[in-house]
Amino acid sequence: MPHPELFTPLQLGGVTLPNRIVVSPMCQYSADDGCMGDWHLIHLGHLAYSGAGLIVVEKTGVTREGRITHGCTGLYSEHNEAAMKRVIDACRRLTRSPIGIQLGHAGRKGSANVPWIGVQALKPDESPWVTVAPSAIALGEGWPVPHELQVPEIKKLVEAYVSAALRAKRIGFDALELHSAHGYLLHQFLSPLSNQRTDAYGRERMKFPLEVAAAVREAWPKERALGARITGSDWTQGGLAPEDAIAYARELKRIGFDYVCVSSGGIVPQARIKVEPGYQVPFAAAVKKAVDIKVRAVGMIADPEQAQAIVASGKADMIAMARAFLDNPRWVWHAAERFGVKLDYPPQYARSRSDAWPGAKLARPRSEIA
Ligand SMILES: Cc1cc2nc3c(=O)[nH]c(=O)nc-3n(C[C@H](O)[C@H](O)[C@H](O)COP(=O)(O)O)c2cc1C
C-alpha cells in the first residue's frame, strides 16, 4: 500500500504537522468568566494524544463581551491566561502534537445561551450584555439590535486581538487562528448582509479584518503558524461567495498568513445550507486553486478514505474534523491502521493496537474495519 498523503507531514509557517488531520476548534461552553477548568483539562488532554497533526483549541474571546456565552473561554485577563496555561502545560507533558488556539469575537452573536439550553439571546435575568457589530442589525428575530461600533472602538478591538495573541504566545501555542467565519465579528464586517456601514469600514468590508490580521501578524512569532478560518459562502442571495473567500485569502497571504480553513454559513439564520459529506470541500478547493496558501477543508468529513481522497487529490492540504473526534478520539489511530501506517501510541495504550491483540476487530466499529 503506498504511503497515504493524509499521513505525510505538512509545514505551516515554522511548525511541522506530523500528518494532515486537525482537531477542529470546538467550544465547550464550560469556562468560568473565560477561565478553562477541569473539563478542558480532560477534554483537551484526551485529544492531545489522539495522534492528530494539530489540535485547535476552541474559539476564545479576545474581550469579555467577545465571548458567545457565559461559558466561553477568553484571553482577556491574567486569570484566563493562567488557567489556560495550566491546561496546555498538562497537554504538553502528554504529547508532541502541535496545539493551536482560535481567537475570536462573537459580535452580535454574543450574549447567547449555551446550546444545550437553546441557541438564543440571554434573557434580562440571565446577565446579558450589550453586543456590538459593524451595523445596528440584529442577527434575527429574538436577538437584540447590536451597538454599531464607532471608529475608536474598532481601534480598541484591534488592540484586544493583539493582547490576546500575546497571551496565547506566552502560553506557548504553536498556532494561532483568527475566527473570521460562522457569523462572528470579523465575518460580520466582511459580509454585506451584516455590514451596511457607509464609512471606510463599510466601503472596504475587509478593512477591519485585515487591520486585525496585520496587527496579529506583527505580534505573533514567524516561527509559529498563523491562520484564519474564513467563509466560503453565506449560502444567501447577496451574501459572500467563493470569490470573496479567494480575495480575502489572497490578502491574508499578502500579510503573511500561513493557512486558511474554509468553512461557511452562520451569518444569518435563514441561510439554506446544503449539508452533505464534504459539502464545504469545493470552497476549499477553489481557494487552493487560486491562492498560494495552505488550505484546510472542514465539514462532514468523517471517513478515512474520504479524508485521504481530499488531500491526495490536492483539493486541500489538510482536513479538520470536529464531531468525528468527539465521537471517536481514536480516529487517527484507526485511520492509520486502515492505511497500514504505524503510529507511535502512548506506551500505556500500546496493547490496544490491532496487531497486539486479537480482540481489535471486535472492538472496532464495523465502518472502521478495512
Ligand atoms: C461542539 C462544537 C463546538 C464548535 N465550536 C467551534 C469553535 O469554537 N470554532 C469554530 O470555528 N467552529 C466550531 N465548531 C464547528 C467545527 O469546528 C466544524 O467546523 C463543524 O462542526 C463542521 O465539522 P464536522 O462536520 O467535522 O463536525 C464547533 C462544532 C461543534 C460540534
The ligand as an ORCA input file, in Angstrom:
! r2SCAN-3c Opt
* xyz 0 1
  C     -19.308     21.193     19.902
  C     -18.850     22.054     18.769
  C     -18.243     23.262     19.029
  C     -17.755     24.064     17.980
  N     -17.056     25.197     18.256
  C     -16.405     25.837     17.249
  C     -15.456     26.854     17.521
  O     -15.110     27.144     18.666
  N     -14.903     27.490     16.455
  C     -15.177     27.143     15.153
  O     -14.648     27.750     14.227
  N     -16.030     26.155     14.896
  C     -16.621     25.486     15.892
  N     -17.417     24.412     15.621
  C     -17.524     23.976     14.215
  C     -16.492     22.887     13.924
  O     -15.170     23.318     14.151
  C     -16.637     22.364     12.496
  O     -16.297     23.389     11.597
  C     -18.043     21.866     12.192
  O     -18.556     21.102     13.275
  C     -18.075     21.008     10.948
  O     -17.173     19.940     11.076
  P     -17.631     18.442     11.449
  O     -18.633     18.017     10.385
  O     -16.353     17.636     11.368
  O     -18.237     18.435     12.799
  C     -17.939     23.638     16.637
  C     -18.590     22.419     16.385
  C     -19.013     21.622     17.422
  C     -19.665     20.297     17.103
*
